[in-house]
Amino acid sequence: MDVTFWGVRGSLPCSSPDHVRYGGNTSCVSLRCGSIDLVFDAGTGIRQYGQWLSKHGTHQIALLLSHTHWDHINGFPFFSPAYDPRFNIAIYAGHLKTQGMSVKQVLESQMTAPTFPITMDTMSSTLSFTDFIAGETINLAPHVEIKTANLNHPNHATGYRVTYQGYSVCYVTDTEHQLGSINENILNLIAGADLVIYDCTYTDEEFLSRVSWGHSTWQEGVRLCRAAQAKRLAIFHHDPDHDDVFMDQVARSAEQMWSGAFVAREGMTLSFPNA
């Protein structure tokens, strides 16, 4: 099972000499379970993932969306496999059904005039769309178990846990914690996981002035993972204002707080069981 980070930023992409070591693309993480290709979110990082897939991937892809705020879907119109008739792309979202909307409607809406020049009808791949309710289990393929959970975020979001051949990877972004309490919903989702990719947009100090913005902190990620006895934490969804120097300090502080924590970098790949 291989995990690759194609985009690790939140809110909006950033490109400057101060954002080199960790990357500037927004959320996109791929997970290969044997011959099965999964990808979490379609931020701007999915463009590079699509280029890689065209050369190395299978033609069956499952795109699992945490939610449909722009920074998590604005790379989808630039996902080259979507325009390739060889590809079958199954798209899943767990936050829209209860709001009377569908993921197909949302993705179509961002590819309409006057804000985008072509429509989703120009995509020649085989696209399928599934709306579920966060908390349900997704039956995607034999031997691949996908559990989901509702997250605390404006307009809702979904967390995922993928288990394959005894190893579990959790993708938990975007979510806001409550001061002084552990989120039991997330705790149950990540219990004993080998890797937890968590919304660490802020520090604990920054969070105090950003309550209700829908995000969490790297310190809360450490607290959750230790309480859940998870093995490793990937600090993820970096604030665009956090440049390389800032993220270097986060990496040092996180390692001091817990040796299982590290800062996700664009282009990083982890392999299980060797991670």
N, C-alpha and C positions, 0 to 999 in steps of 0.2 A: 504494500500500500504506500503510494507516494503522494505527498502533499507539496504543492508548489504555490508560492505567493506571487501573483501577477500584479496586484494592486493592494497597497496597505494603508492608503490615506482615507480620511473621512471628509465629508462636507463638499470639497471641490478639489480637483487636481491642481498640483503646483509644480512648477518647473523653474528652478533657479540654481545657481552654483551652491546654494546653501541647503539644497534638498537632494543631494546626490547619493549619499551612502545608504539611505533608507528608501528612496524612491518617492515619486510624486503622483502615481496613478491611484485612482480610487478603487474601492473594494472588489477584488476578484481572487478567489482561491480555488485551485483545481485539486481534485482527489481522484487518483487512479486506483481502483480496486481490481487487481488483476487486469482483465481486458475491458473493464467497465470504466468509462470516463464520466465523472461528476464535476460540476463546477458550481461554486457558491457565488452568487451575485454577478452582475454585469456592469460594474463600474468601468472606468476607462481602461483598466488593466486587461479586460477581456479582449481587447484588440490584439495585444501581443499573444495571448493564449490562443486566439483563433489562428494566427500565423503559425504557431507551433503545431497546432492540431492538423493543419493542412498537410504538414510534412510527416508527423509522427503519430498522430492519434488514430483512433477508430472512427467510424462514421456514425456511431450511436452515442449521443451525449444527453445527459440530464442536467438542466440548469435549475438550481434550487435557489430561489430568491428569498432573502431575509425579509425584504419589503420593497416598495417601489418609489422611495424618495430618489431624486435625480442622481445623487452620487452613486447609487447602486444599480441604476439601469441605463445611464447615459452613454455607456459603451456599446450597448446592444446594437444600435444601427450600424456600428463599425465592426461587427463580429463577422469576419469573412465566411466562416462555414455556413452562416445563415443564407448566403447567396449561392451556395454550391449544392446542386441537386443530388450529390452523393450522400449528403448528410441528413440524418434524422435527429431532430432536436426536441426533446420533451421538456417543457417548461412548467415549473411548479411554484405556487405561492400559497401561503397559509393565512394571510391576513386580510384578504379582500372579500371573501365569501360572506362573512357576517355583516359586511357593510353594503351588500347588494351590488358589488362590482366584480369584475373578472380581470385576471392578469392579461388576457388577450386585449381587452378594451384599453387597459392602461398602456401597454406597449405600443398599441396602434396609435394612441392619442399623442405620443411624443414624436411620432413620425408623420405629422400632418402639417399642412400649410397653416399659418405663415412661418412656423418655427423650424420646419425641416423640408428639404426639397423633394424627397421621394417617400412613398408609402411602404408599409410592410408587405404589400402585395408583390413588390419587386423581389422579395426573398424567395429563391427557387428551391430551398431545402424543404424537407417535410417537417413542418412545425406542428406540435401538439401542445395543448394547454390544459393544465389541471389545477383547479382551485380546491383546496382542502381547508380544514379548520385546524389551526395550530393546536397540537396535543394529540393529533392522530398519527398513526404509523403509516409510512409510505412503503408499499410493496413494489419495489422497483425491479429487483432481480433476485434470483435464488442466491442465498448465502450473503446478501447485502441487506442489513437491517438498518432502517432509517427511522429514528424516533424524532419527534418534534415537540416544541414547547412554545407557549406564548411569551413574548417579551414585553417589558414595560417601555414603550416608545410612542410618541405621538403618531396617530394613525395606525398603530400596531406594527409588530414585527414578529418573526418566527426564528427560533433557535433550532439547530439540527444536531443530532448525534448519529454518526455513521459507524457501524460495527461490521468488520470484515475479518475473517480468519482470526478471531480472538482479540483484535485491536480496535480501539475506538477513538475517533476524532470528532470533536465537537466544534461547531461554528456558532458563536453566540455574539451577535452584533445586529442591530443597535439596541441598547438596553440601558435603563437608568436604575441604579440601586437606591434603596432607602437608607438614610443615615442611621447607623446603629443597629441594623438588622440584616440578616442574611436572606437572600431571595431563595426560598425553598424550592420554587419551581425550577430555577436554574440549578440549584444544588442537586436535585434529583436527576436532572438531565446529564450532568457532567460527572456523576459519582464514579470514581475509579478510572476515569478516562485516561488514555495515554497522552493525548494532546487536547488542550482547550484553547481555541482561538477566540479571544474575548475583546469586547469593546473597551479599550483603555484610552479613550480620547483625552482625558484630563488627568491631572494630578489631584490628590485629595484637596490641596489648597485651592486649586482653580475651581473645583466642583462647587464650592460654597457659593460662588457668584453665578453659577450656571444651572442651578436646580430647575427642573422642568424642561430642560433643553433636550432630554432624552438619551443622555450618554453617561458612561461610568468612568472609573479611574483604574490605573494600573495597580494601585494598592488594593482596591476592592477585588480585582482579578486574582491577586495573590491570596487574599483572605478566602475567597470562594474556593479556589483550587486546593488550598490546604485543608479547608473544612470538608471538602468532597473527596479528599485523598486522591486527587488527580496527579498525574506524574509530571506534566510539563504545561506551562502557560506561554502562549504566544501573545505578546503585547501587540495590539492591532488597532486599526482605525485611527491612525495618528492625526492629530489636529494639524491643519496646514500651517499654522503659526509656529509649530514646533520644528525648528530646523535641525540640521545634523548635530550641532553642538548640544542642543537641548536633548535630543534623543540619545546621544552618547551618555549624558548624565542620567537619563531615565534607565538606560541599560545597566549602568554601574549601580545605581541605587536599588534597582529591582533584584539584581544578583545578590546584593548584600542582604536584602530582606528575605529572599528565598532562592536557593540555587536552581530551582526548576523553572525560573522565569527567564525569558529572553525577549528581545525586541524583534519583531518580524521585519524582514527586509525584502524589498521587491527582488524577485529572482531566486530567493532562497527555496531549496527543496529539502524536505525531510522524508526519509524512507523508513518504513516499519517492516521488519523488527529491528532495523539497524539504527534508528534515531536515538 
